[in-house]
Every structure is written in C-alpha cells, then in structure tokens.
C-alpha cells in the first residue's frame, strides 16, 4: 500500500509540472537574404559580458540568446537588443525585431 501511495505522489508531481522543467526560451534569428552575415553577440555575464562572433547563413533560422543579448551586424554596425522569445529578421541587410508579449512591460 505504501508503494502505491509513493507512486501516486510521483505521478501527481509530474502531472502538476512541479518536477518537470518548462521549455527553454530563446530569441530567434532568421536571415531571409541570399547572403551570409557576420554578427557579434554580447550576452550578459556575472563579472563581464560574453562577446562571441556568429555567422548566420543565407535563408537560415536559429534559436540563440537564451537570456537575451545585444546583436551587432558587423557590415553595417546596426545594434539591436533582444530578450528571450523575441524574433529578429534580417531582410535587405537590416535587422528588424518583433518583440514578444512576454518581454513588454
């Protein structure tokens, strides 16, 4: 009887979502152009920001910046700040940000 009660408690915890982590939230980056672009991603860190180069291929879509970041396009110098769940689209060499309802005040 004790084993059944323990099993039911585990199942109830899993179904309530207490023991199951939620989906990861990340910003999406989509390139609709026929050209590859070089970016610099700056993610916030504890003591210093993390800068990393990134190359987005033509007609590609990726998920990145899980905690939000600044994206700098190296060819134009354009900078955008994105949060988790935001969507960035590169079209005609310009980055456009579509804000998520979760990131608006």
DAPE-V735098 format. One record per residue. N is the residue number from 0. RES is the residue in one small letter. SS is DSSP state (helix for helix, strand for strand, loop for the rest). Layout:
BEGIN
n | res | ss
N | RES | SS
N | RES | SS
END
This chain:
BEGIN
n | res | ss
0 | x | loop
1 | x | helix
2 | x | helix
3 | x | helix
4 | x | helix
5 | x | helix
6 | x | helix
7 | x | helix
8 | x | helix
9 | x | helix
10 | x | helix
11 | x | helix
12 | x | helix
13 | x | helix
14 | x | helix
15 | x | helix
16 | x | loop
17 | x | loop
18 | x | loop
19 | x | loop
20 | x | loop
21 | x | loop
22 | x | loop
23 | x | loop
24 | x | loop
25 | x | loop
26 | x | strand
27 | x | strand
28 | x | strand
29 | x | strand
30 | x | strand
31 | x | loop
32 | x | loop
33 | x | loop
34 | x | loop
35 | x | loop
36 | x | strand
37 | x | strand
38 | x | strand
39 | x | strand
40 | x | strand
41 | x | strand
42 | x | strand
43 | x | loop
44 | x | loop
45 | x | loop
46 | x | loop
47 | x | loop
48 | x | loop
49 | x | strand
50 | x | strand
51 | x | strand
52 | x | strand
53 | x | strand
54 | x | strand
55 | x | strand
56 | x | loop
57 | x | loop
58 | x | loop
59 | x | loop
60 | x | strand
61 | x | strand
62 | x | strand
63 | x | strand
64 | x | loop
65 | x | loop
66 | x | loop
67 | x | loop
68 | x | strand
69 | x | strand
70 | x | strand
71 | x | strand
72 | x | strand
73 | x | loop
74 | x | loop
75 | x | loop
76 | x | loop
77 | x | loop
78 | x | strand
79 | x | strand
80 | x | strand
81 | x | strand
82 | x | loop
83 | x | loop
84 | x | loop
85 | x | loop
86 | x | strand
87 | x | strand
88 | x | strand
89 | x | strand
90 | x | strand
91 | x | loop
92 | x | loop
93 | x | strand
94 | x | strand
95 | x | strand
96 | x | strand
97 | x | strand
98 | x | loop
99 | x | loop
100 | x | helix
101 | x | helix
102 | x | helix
103 | x | loop
104 | x | loop
END
